[in-house]
Structure formats: structure tokens, C-alpha cells
Amino acid sequence: MTDHLIIGSGIAALRAAVALAGAGDVLMLTKAEPREGNTGYAQGGIAAAIGRDDSPSRHLADTLAAGDGLCDERAVAVLVAEGPRYVRELLAWGAAFDRGADGQPSLAIEGAHSVRRVLHAHDATGREIGRTLWTRVAPLRNVLVHPHARAVGLIVEGDRCAGARYVAEDGLVTSARANRTLLATGGAGQVYRETTNPPVATGDGIAIAYRAGAAVADLEFVQFHPTALNMPGQPRFLLSEALRGEGARLVNGAGDAFMARYDPVGDLAPRDRVSRAIAREAERTGAPVFLTLDRLDPAFVHARFPLISEACRRAGLDLARDLIPIGPAAHYVMGGVVTDLDGRTTLPGLYAAGEVACTGVHGANRLASNSLLEGLVFGARAGAAMRADAARDGWAFDATSASAMETAGESEREGRGRAAGTAGEALHADAVRDLMWQLVGLFRDARGLRDAIAQLEPLWRATCARLQDEAAPLDADGWRTASLVAVGRLIARAALRREESRGAHYRLDFPERDDVAWKRRIMEGRHGG
Ligand SMILES: Cc1cc2nc3c(=O)[nH]c(=O)nc-3n(C[C@H](O)[C@H](O)[C@H](O)COP(=O)(O)OP(=O)(O)OC[C@H]3O[C@@H](n4cnc5c(N)ncnc54)[C@H](O)[C@@H]3O)c2cc1C
């Protein structure tokens, strides 16, 4: 039995772990290598109102505008008011953000921000934040990190979460019992065939929380990033919006800058609008769409964007000189497991923070560079709440508990034997990802969504039956497919219900925003009613 179980090891998990320093034993389970996850891939930066011409209220206004009428304003107020404090804390802990000649962090501008407010470490901001947070977590004697441990279900006793079941490297299903459990499992981009997200981002946290009865919400809102590298056989490497912030332009095959024809804001319009414009322009011209940095100084381009330059070089392209073929790809899921302002979910004992959570800060569309900030602020708040709830529940605080450290990894082996799956499950995963891209992607309509749901429902029922069958436990592919099916089905169902277009959710058959009928959020899950 552990005091606190944290599932995941990205920005939200790490900041929560810092908040739990010395607060009983903490077991951190993570599915792959500890640094694998969306945080390590984040490029452009982290937004915070620290500039002289900026203020939390201005950041709030930009976030609400991007969220297209569906943000939870209380959650946004917390994000923007506390953001500067937590970002300054990172600076104090040694985060090497880029600085200007005056020694202050240099601030970039990205789409839909009204001022420069994005701190960055070249184009590898997430990696630098992860490095900084690990320097705080690694020395903590009460935190035990267990890599290659995939959480596959929650233990629910009575009406309370009492830990999680996970599959360790040996393939055995194991129980980690805990007084409090934090889901910090990140995103679900892998639900789509085209995605900027790494392989671990399969929405496991949403799937296991939903199966345990916690409420989920806003899952119809999936952000498609407009500019992922679009070359056959190459991963959909993200070409950060910061490129356009610095002056890169979108052009068609004939070299024409086309964005102004689709959107008065042009190249830096919100991501969903740019993504749809790119798809339409590609369809209109029957040719790919490109990003060009031809008006920028090549030396500046390579120095400012070393990671992206290198990815382009590996694909045989010069970022500064060549036309870079791009296309939209699933990037970020605005919805997730419903939480209050302190990470508490609707299932007692279960908390969630970061991309897996749905605090309501993003509404129908996320403002660029607000997600690292969300992980930082709400990760810290969830950790603090777990600590405070533990104290209130009568749990004895013991800052120097060596025994807690030793027992952190103790868990009860269920000994169900080695997991086994079928090749068919791996096939299902690809089929689901294709189906989601084609029918539940950038452009949606009732016919396509019904078709998608008709295909996903039997897979969902088969998965649920399979999870009950203890004689034939799943292998890694099987668990992956189970998450993709569960999350894909939830996205498709919510997308069918929302008969309007808003933020990142675009219905061809309901192209207008409809505040009268739909200025409300869609929730699913027993505890959500
Ligand atoms: C290419 C790219 C660029 C981005 N750029 C930016 C940016 O510039 N600014 C910005 O604000 N945001 C950006 N984002 C989004 C941002 O990176 C993420 O939203 C944020 O890092 C999520 O942090 P997290 O802690 O919630 O999850 P993650 O960092 O994804 O961590 C999740 C962790 O959970 C683990 N995990 C998953 N499932 C399980 C399981 N079943 N059992 C155990 N462990 C599990 C994973 O292995 C991982 O360690 C970007 C995302 C991508 C993909």
C-alpha cells in the first residue's frame, strides 16, 4: 500500500511529485522510459503573462477567445493568475529559457495570442522543462519511479479509487494499492492515423477512468495542428507555430500565400481554421501545401529552430531554403477526465492533471502554449490537494519516513500469468486510427459519425468482454487497442451529439456555432450523471 500513486511522468506528474515532497510514499508508474511522453516533444514554449505589456487579464481574454465560448472561466482565471508564479519557479530552478540582450526571458508570439508571452528554450522547450523538473524529483527520497509499468485499470472499492492495476515488464498484472491516485497519463493523439504525438499517447488515462465510472467531458474537441511534416514514410514531425510567429508563410504548390483568402487573420489564425484552410487548399489545387521561411535569415532559422532544422535535414530538406510539405495532424485533446480546480475527479480518491484532465481551461480550442502551463499549474495544485486531503483524512505526515520509501514499490502480485493477445488486435488498432482520421477528423457530419460509431461499438463491446476474461489477458497491442477503441468511441459519440461547429469541432452539416442549443459541455460517465 502506498500513500500516493502517480501514473505518468510528464510535466503534470513531475510537478505533482514536487508538491508531494516528503508527504508519505509516492509511487510513480510510467509506461515507457520516464522521459517519453508529449512533454519531451513540446517545442514552441510555455505561455505566461510575465511581459511588461501583458497581464493575467489579457491572457485570460485570449484564452477565452480561443476556447470559443466553452472555457470554464474560473479555471482559466486560476491558470493565468498562477502561471507567472510557477514559470518563475522553473526559472529559479534553472530552466534555461532563451533570454534577450537585457537578460530577461525572450518572449515569442504564437497564433491567437495578442502579445508576446511564450517562453521557450530554442525549439525544445518541453525537454528543458522536463530536465528541470527531474532535477527536483530525482533527489526526493519518498518518490519511487517504476518505468515500463503500464496502468491498465483502476481498483475501485465501494465508491472510491483504491489504486491501479498495471502490467510490468515481466507481463504480469500487478496491483498497486494507494490511498490517492493521480492520473497524469497525457494525451490521446494516437487515436488518429495522422498525429504529432509519440506512441505512448494512446489516451489510456481517459479509457481507464471512464471504465471505472469517472466522468469525462469535451472529448469532441480535438485540436488538429496545421503544420506537421507531410512526407511519405516520415513521422508527422511537428513544425511549431513559432515558425509562423517568426515570419514563416503558408503557400500552395504555385507559391501563392493563400491563407488571407480563407481567413482575415491569415497565417496566425487559430489552429482549427488554419488546418481546415490547408485541407481545402490542398483539395482545390490537388497538390500539397508548404511552409516557406524564404524571407528569414537562414542563420537565424537554424539557430532559433535547431531541432526542427535537424528533423528536416533527416528528411532531406533545408528548413531555411526549401519548401517544406506540411499537413494537419491530431495534436491535442481538449477534453478528458473531469476535474475540479484541484485535480479531484468525480471518483473519490482519483485525481487527474495535465492533458488527460479536463479542467475546462481550453474550452472548444486550446490557445497555443497553454498546455504545458496547464500541466505545471494544475499538476502542482493536484499534488497539493492530495497532500491536503491526506492530512484531512487523518493520514500521518512523516517527512523522513525511510520505511515509506522502501514500501513505495511494494505491490501485490495477482499472478494471472503472462499476457497474451491476438494479431487481430494490432490490426484493429490501425483500422481504428484510419477510421477516426477519415470519419471523426477535421470535417465531420452525421453520416460519417454514425458510420464510425457503428464500427466502434462492436469493438468496444468485444474489448469490454475481453477485459472480463481473466483466462486470456491482453498483451501490449491488446491494451493499446483497448484504449484507442474506448477513446475513439467517446470522441465519435460526443461529436455526433454536438450539432453545431465550435472551436476545433467542425460539422459540415451544422457549420454555424449555436449558442442557444450548445453553449454547454457534453459529459459521459456514471459519476458525471
Ligand atoms: C510535438 C508536440 C509539440 C507540442 N508543443 C507544445 C508547446 O510548444 N507548448 C505547449 O504548451 N504544449 C505543447 N504540446 C502539448 C504538451 O506537450 C502536452 O499537452 C503536455 O506536455 C502534456 O503533459 P502531461 O504531463 O499531461 O503528459 P505527457 O507529457 O504526455 O506525459 C504522460 C506520461 O504518462 C505516461 N503514460 C501514458 N499512459 C500510461 C499508462 N497506461 N500507464 C503508465 N504511464 C502512462 C507516458 O508514458 C508519459 O510519461 C506539444 C505536444 C506535442 C506532441
PDBQT file of the ligand as one rigid body, heavy atoms in Angstrom, charges set to zero:
ROOT
HETATM    1  C1  LIG A 601       5.008  17.557 -30.859  1.00  0.00    +0.000 C 
HETATM    2  C2  LIG A 601       4.330  18.308 -29.752  1.00  0.00    +0.000 A 
HETATM    3  C3  LIG A 601       4.625  19.638 -29.522  1.00  0.00    +0.000 A 
HETATM    4  C4  LIG A 601       3.983  20.343 -28.505  1.00  0.00    +0.000 A 
HETATM    5  N1  LIG A 601       4.330  21.636 -28.273  1.00  0.00    +0.000 NA
HETATM    6  C5  LIG A 601       3.771  22.289 -27.227  1.00  0.00    +0.000 A 
HETATM    7  C6  LIG A 601       4.190  23.604 -26.888  1.00  0.00    +0.000 A 
HETATM    8  O1  LIG A 601       5.071  24.171 -27.512  1.00  0.00    +0.000 OA
HETATM    9  N2  LIG A 601       3.588  24.203 -25.827  1.00  0.00    +0.000 N 
HETATM   10  C7  LIG A 601       2.610  23.613 -25.089  1.00  0.00    +0.000 A 
HETATM   11  O2  LIG A 601       2.097  24.201 -24.144  1.00  0.00    +0.000 OA
HETATM   12  N3  LIG A 601       2.221  22.349 -25.383  1.00  0.00    +0.000 NA
HETATM   13  C8  LIG A 601       2.782  21.681 -26.415  1.00  0.00    +0.000 A 
HETATM   14  N4  LIG A 601       2.389  20.414 -26.689  1.00  0.00    +0.000 N 
HETATM   15  C9  LIG A 601       1.413  19.761 -25.791  1.00  0.00    +0.000 C 
HETATM   16  C10 LIG A 601       2.108  19.422 -24.483  1.00  0.00    +0.000 C 
HETATM   17  O3  LIG A 601       3.386  18.921 -24.756  1.00  0.00    +0.000 OA
HETATM   18  C11 LIG A 601       1.334  18.386 -23.690  1.00  0.00    +0.000 C 
HETATM   19  O4  LIG A 601      -0.020  18.721 -23.614  1.00  0.00    +0.000 OA
HETATM   20  C12 LIG A 601       1.879  18.250 -22.276  1.00  0.00    +0.000 C 
HETATM   21  O5  LIG A 601       3.269  18.050 -22.311  1.00  0.00    +0.000 OA
HETATM   22  C13 LIG A 601       1.201  17.082 -21.572  1.00  0.00    +0.000 C 
HETATM   23  O6  LIG A 601       1.850  16.831 -20.366  1.00  0.00    +0.000 OA
HETATM   24  P1  LIG A 601       1.332  15.656 -19.447  1.00  0.00    +0.000 P 
HETATM   25  O7  LIG A 601       2.205  15.637 -18.249  1.00  0.00    +0.000 OA
HETATM   26  O8  LIG A 601      -0.115  15.773 -19.259  1.00  0.00    +0.000 OA
HETATM   27  O9  LIG A 601       1.530  14.346 -20.345  1.00  0.00    +0.000 OA
HETATM   28  P2  LIG A 601       2.815  13.702 -21.039  1.00  0.00    +0.000 P 
HETATM   29  O10 LIG A 601       3.972  14.587 -21.046  1.00  0.00    +0.000 OA
HETATM   30  O11 LIG A 601       2.369  13.136 -22.334  1.00  0.00    +0.000 OA
HETATM   31  O12 LIG A 601       3.138  12.512 -20.059  1.00  0.00    +0.000 OA
HETATM   32  C14 LIG A 601       2.275  11.415 -19.959  1.00  0.00    +0.000 C 
HETATM   33  C15 LIG A 601       3.011  10.309 -19.265  1.00  0.00    +0.000 C 
HETATM   34  O13 LIG A 601       2.127   9.246 -18.959  1.00  0.00    +0.000 OA
HETATM   35  C16 LIG A 601       2.705   8.005 -19.339  1.00  0.00    +0.000 C 
HETATM   36  N5  LIG A 601       1.617   7.069 -19.577  1.00  0.00    +0.000 N 
HETATM   37  C17 LIG A 601       0.676   7.099 -20.555  1.00  0.00    +0.000 A 
HETATM   38  N6  LIG A 601      -0.165   6.053 -20.403  1.00  0.00    +0.000 NA
HETATM   39  C18 LIG A 601       0.254   5.359 -19.313  1.00  0.00    +0.000 A 
HETATM   40  C19 LIG A 601      -0.190   4.186 -18.674  1.00  0.00    +0.000 A 
HETATM   41  N7  LIG A 601      -1.226   3.486 -19.109  1.00  0.00    +0.000 N 
HETATM   42  N8  LIG A 601       0.491   3.735 -17.578  1.00  0.00    +0.000 NA
HETATM   43  C20 LIG A 601       1.583   4.410 -17.123  1.00  0.00    +0.000 A 
HETATM   44  N9  LIG A 601       2.049   5.532 -17.708  1.00  0.00    +0.000 NA
HETATM   45  C21 LIG A 601       1.384   6.003 -18.787  1.00  0.00    +0.000 A 
HETATM   46  C22 LIG A 601       3.537   8.349 -20.554  1.00  0.00    +0.000 C 
HETATM   47  O14 LIG A 601       4.499   7.372 -20.814  1.00  0.00    +0.000 OA
HETATM   48  C23 LIG A 601       4.122   9.680 -20.107  1.00  0.00    +0.000 C 
HETATM   49  O15 LIG A 601       5.199   9.513 -19.241  1.00  0.00    +0.000 OA
HETATM   50  C24 LIG A 601       3.020  19.689 -27.698  1.00  0.00    +0.000 A 
HETATM   51  C25 LIG A 601       2.727  18.349 -27.920  1.00  0.00    +0.000 A 
HETATM   52  C26 LIG A 601       3.374  17.657 -28.929  1.00  0.00    +0.000 A 
HETATM   53  C27 LIG A 601       3.052  16.213 -29.150  1.00  0.00    +0.000 C 
ENDROOT
TORSDOF 0
